[in-house]
């Protein structure tokens, strides 16, 4: 009786332990060790550690919210600061909800690996039953003697372990690992996409600032033209139409400045949105170096090979193929028998503390003979799924090849455009200087002066667009090849003067 009481006490403790286990997550297979430690970290595929269960609670890595305030706000550590490109990308990777979504998806996939590894361990359960029954036999009917109802109490501990399932267990684990890798590479792809959008928005905001400076210089020059025309009109040297033409030119320059300021506001909102902030959050960014490095000659075949090794989209597509291959192995394992060992021990009696021992031990073998062609269809579906993802990989590869080719061509074109734009600005500056001198000397007319100023403004705007196009094309090219936009951010606040524009030719104050 004491032994039974002790065993039932153990059973109650096991039930209590099971209830407590529901209150927190445990990871004895260390499946979350493969997950990036934060939202902004890239996934790095590594082999899972061997299954060695440990009775310890997992200390989950969570995104630290310290210093990030409310969603959509600028992190306090960056408020009021001039942000360089590295800062903007860092904020975006931590704050943007897209990176958080894929990070949790990677964690979910890692947990599934641990879930599948559970098949390597035995399952232990305890069952109890309390009831009342009456058995009516033929003897009771013949003797017309009523059968007495009896109480029935049963306590049983059971253990079951799968010995062999034709490789299905291993195939499911490998498939889960491949799915985890695919999701990890998709997370890396989202990090790249967010960084790419931030970089392009950063350069767009810089270009908008450059265009605004061009517009301000144009307003100053046209205002000078108005004053010059009025002075010459007061001296009786030019007709009043010269004054009207310069005033018209000034009005047009002011309108251009209004449009440039509006474009600047829109670009600032776009950058804030790309970073995951509210569009109304003010963002002040640093200038970038003026120097543009020529693109080194690269073999297209080498670039394609680099992309096939680095592009997370291609790596994710490849791991999906591996997952489907393991799916075929799992389907084929259903043609083999399943062998499991089980044992149980317990008591049964008509009292609350049963006194009759009962036990069993055995091996179960299940061999499916006919399943209505279900296994046949499942295996064929798994093969077709694998062929589909193979085709999807080729589609992704061809798209990457075209993306590299296009980005490479745009980068070459942007380099040539900068060279041509620089010559254009120099020529327009000289033309404006000569037109100004001729008008002062009385040998030129106002139309030539206005035309020269218009050409200079157009040349400066063309150079701004060429410089923006180069930076955008370089970013898109790096992304197309699969080079990280996260690990190597090229600019810092100390590298440049944010309040000066060193990249545009200065306009002489007349």
Secondary structure, 3 states (H helix, E strand, C coil): CHHHHHHHHHHHHHHHHHHHHCCCCECCCCHHHHCCCCCCCCCCCCCCCCCCCCCCECCCCCCCCCCCCCCCCCCHHHCCCCECHHHHHHHHHHHCHHHHHHHHHHHHHHHHHHHHHHHHCCEEEEEEEEEEECCCCHHHHHHCCCCCCEEEEEEEEEEEEEEECCCHHHHHHHHHHHHHHHHHHHHHHHHHHHHHHHHHHHHHHHHHHHHHHHHHHHHHHHHHHHHHHHHHHHCCCCCHHHHHHHHHHHHHHHHHHHHHHHHHHHHHHHHHHHCCCCCCCCCCECCCCCCCCCCCCCCHHHHHHHHHHHCHHHHHHHHHHHHHHHHHHHHHHCCCCEEEEEEEEEEEECCCCCCEEEEEEEEEEECCCCCCCHHHHHHHHHHHHHHHHHHHHHHHHHHHHHHHHHHHHHHHHHHHHHHHHHHHHHHHHHHHHHHHHHHHHCCCCHHHHHHHHHHHHHHHHHHHHHHHHHHHHHHHHHHHHCCCCCCCCCCCHHHCCCCCCCCCCCCCCC
